[in-house]
Amino acid sequence: MVSVCIAWGNAGYIAPVRSDEELMAAYIAGDKAAFRELFSRYSPLLLRAMARDLRSPEEANDLVQQTFLHLHRSRLDFESGRKLKPWIFTIALNLKREYFRRSKRRYETSLEDDRVAEPFEGPRGQERSDAARETERALRALPPEHREVIELHWFGGLSFPEVAEAVGSTVAAVKVRAHRGYVALRERLGDSAPGSQRNHEAGPSVEGSK
Amino acid sequence: MDCSTVRDAFVSGTVLPEDQVEAHLASCPQCRELYQRDAELGRNLAREVSATVAFSGDFFGQLEQKLAQETGFRAWLRSRPSGLRFLLLLLPLLVVLIATGALRHRADFAQYPLQRVLLLLTIYFVAILIAFGKELSESPRGDAFRDHWALLAFALGVPFLAAFAPATELSRQAAPSGELGCFAYGALLTLPIALLLWGFNRDDRISLRTVCLSAAALGLSANLMLELHCGNGNAEHVLLGHASLGLAWLAAWCGMRLLSRPIHLRK
């Protein structure tokens, strides 16, 4: 059993933080509080993933609820030793795909779609907000299979092996899809691409290739 | 592995063995930089594009209400592990096949070559197992290839082709009558499987994939049973009494899908 301990302020209270897999095992054993903890960990991530593609917040909320309902119904399918995160995202992605099939809408949205991310309240104000909108539009214009892996990796917080498991592909294949997406993004954004010389802020790292 | 191989694959999108690529990146700063640029762009994307989202109302309370409604026999059925659901789905098919096979034989069965009978039964049975397995699977469902359409086309097409396949003298001479009886017999025998498929389904809204896979499994199951029991090889009889069962189950599942549609999408 892998547990990490964290300290709460100066009170000296030590609370064990259970891993996702431990929480899932506890929920299967009947611990309802474990489900609430899983919900609090994953619902913001899932809602953000849904809200990026759906037009109304109600539909995004509904799909997140469906994801947790499905998680509950398939809880006995969860095998010990398996990672929970890609499994939850697989459920969410399946539901999202079915939503688009059902509503006969394309997975990707058009460039004319004005429903882009909320303005970023950062230090550079409007300039940063415009850049964010431009980046968001470029991201939306990517083919769904490229955009999906980029979003899961960078916004969903999944590692490439986890992305591969969530979308049912190989690690090498999802890296290729991500790379093609990055190339297309650079072509669309030119100098305004995040991470280009003009916007260069972060130091080099090999994180993305891992 | 050399630089040109890694970069050619990188540009063309060819998938190389993971461990070899990692080993090369560890030793080659130029190729590593190629990957670094992607990583840097991704990190900046995550920082720059941040969607603001909010939950509506008492989100967890609503979910708890829905979870509280997860009681009863159907809730128990749909929460069984996939392996058990698969076996439970297979059980009525095997019971019906064995029981009715022992009680009722085709009069002309002995006239068919054994290989042909075995091949036909194997094709039907394997296709049914694939349909069951895919329907119950929790694996990722990609957009690229809609395998459920292929299985549905197979399930609908094979019985139609069987109507025009060479038959025995006895079955050729049979009158086209009795198709309604065969239709009702096939539908009745597959009804328990249909109910289980509905009971096992974990989605609140029946998906197109479920419609296709369930119709395929039921159509094939019904035709497999009729193939074993009905000796009437008249084309009109086979088309109306046997092959139409796949279409009938397809229509039934389409109806269920429409009924499971949420209000806001019915407009």
Contacts between the chains, C-beta under 8 A, distances in Angstrom:
chain1	res1	chain2	res2	distance
A	36	B	60	6.8
A	39	B	60	5.9
A	39	B	63	7.1
A	43	B	55	7.2
A	43	B	59	7.1
A	43	B	60	7.9
A	44	B	53	7.6
A	47	B	53	5.0
A	47	B	55	6.7
A	48	B	51	5.6
A	48	B	53	5.3
A	51	B	51	5.5
A	51	B	53	4.3
A	52	B	51	5.6
A	57	B	53	7.1
A	57	B	54	7.0
A	57	B	56	6.3
A	58	B	56	6.4
A	58	B	264	7.9
A	60	B	53	6.9
A	61	B	55	6.3
A	61	B	56	5.0
A	61	B	59	6.6
A	62	B	262	7.9
A	64	B	59	7.9
A	65	B	59	7.5
A	65	B	62	6.6
A	65	B	63	5.3
A	65	B	66	6.8
A	66	B	203	8.0
A	66	B	204	6.6
A	68	B	63	5.6
A	69	B	63	7.3
A	69	B	66	5.9
A	69	B	67	7.1
A	69	B	70	7.8
A	69	B	204	7.2
A	70	B	202	5.8
A	70	B	203	7.4
A	72	B	67	5.9
A	72	B	70	6.6
A	72	B	79	7.7
A	73	B	70	7.3
A	73	B	75	7.8
A	73	B	78	5.2
A	73	B	79	5.2
A	73	B	202	4.5
A	74	B	79	7.5
A	74	B	82	7.8
A	74	B	138	5.7
A	74	B	202	6.1
A	75	B	79	6.9
A	76	B	79	6.0
A	76	B	80	6.6
A	76	B	81	4.6
A	77	B	81	5.4
A	77	B	82	5.3
A	77	B	138	5.8
A	87	B	138	7.9
A	90	B	138	7.0
A	90	B	139	7.3
A	90	B	140	5.0
A	91	B	138	7.2
A	93	B	140	6.5
A	94	B	140	6.7
A	94	B	141	5.0
A	95	B	203	8.0
A	97	B	141	6.2
A	97	B	143	6.3
A	98	B	141	7.8
A	98	B	203	7.5
A	98	B	205	7.5
A	98	B	207	4.7
A	98	B	208	7.5
A	98	B	209	7.3
A	101	B	207	7.3
A	101	B	208	5.6
A	102	B	205	6.9
A	102	B	207	7.5
A	102	B	208	7.4
A	102	B	261	7.5
A	102	B	265	6.5
A	103	B	265	5.9
A	107	B	143	6.9
A	117	B	49	5.5
A	117	B	50	6.3
A	117	B	51	4.6
A	117	B	52	7.1
A	118	B	50	7.9
A	118	B	51	6.7
A	118	B	52	3.7
A	120	B	48	6.8
A	120	B	50	6.2
A	128	B	48	7.4
A	131	B	48	6.2
A	132	B	48	4.9
A	132	B	49	5.7
A	132	B	50	7.6
A	135	B	45	6.4
A	135	B	48	5.3
A	135	B	49	5.3
A	136	B	49	5.0
A	139	B	45	6.9
A	139	B	49	6.4
A	144	B	143	6.7
A	145	B	143	7.3
A	145	B	144	7.4
A	150	B	42	6.5
A	150	B	45	7.1
A	153	B	42	6.6
A	154	B	42	4.6
A	154	B	43	7.1
A	154	B	45	5.7
A	154	B	46	4.1
A	155	B	46	6.0
A	155	B	49	7.8
A	166	B	140	6.6
A	167	B	140	5.4
A	167	B	142	7.1
A	168	B	139	5.8
A	168	B	140	3.2
A	168	B	141	7.9
A	168	B	142	6.1
A	170	B	15	6.6
A	170	B	18	7.7
A	171	B	18	5.5
A	172	B	15	4.4
A	172	B	16	6.3
A	172	B	17	7.6
A	172	B	18	5.2
A	172	B	21	7.1
A	173	B	15	5.3
A	176	B	10	7.8
A	176	B	13	4.8
A	176	B	14	7.7
A	176	B	15	6.1
A	178	B	38	6.7
A	178	B	42	7.5
A	179	B	10	6.4
A	179	B	13	7.9
A	179	B	38	5.6
A	180	B	13	6.2
A	182	B	37	7.5
A	182	B	38	4.5
A	182	B	41	5.1
A	182	B	42	7.0
A	185	B	41	6.6
A	185	B	45	7.6
A	186	B	41	6.9
A	193	B	41	6.4
A	194	B	41	6.1
A	194	B	44	3.1
A	194	B	45	5.4
A	194	B	47	7.2
A	194	B	48	5.0
A	195	B	37	7.5
A	195	B	40	4.3
A	195	B	41	4.4
A	195	B	43	7.2
A	195	B	44	4.1
A	195	B	45	8.0
A	199	B	44	6.7
A	201	B	44	7.3
A	202	B	40	5.7
A	202	B	43	5.7
A	202	B	44	6.6
A	204	B	33	7.2
A	204	B	36	4.6
A	204	B	40	6.6
A	205	B	36	6.4
A	205	B	39	5.6
A	205	B	40	7.2
A	205	B	43	7.8
A	206	B	25	7.1
A	206	B	32	5.8
A	206	B	35	6.3
A	206	B	36	5.9
A	206	B	39	6.6
A	207	B	39	4.9
A	207	B	43	7.5
A	208	B	35	6.2
A	208	B	36	7.1
A	208	B	38	4.9
A	208	B	39	2.4
A	208	B	40	7.4
A	208	B	42	5.4
A	208	B	43	7.6
A	209	B	25	6.0
A	209	B	32	7.2
A	209	B	35	3.5
A	209	B	36	7.3
A	209	B	38	7.3
A	209	B	39	6.3
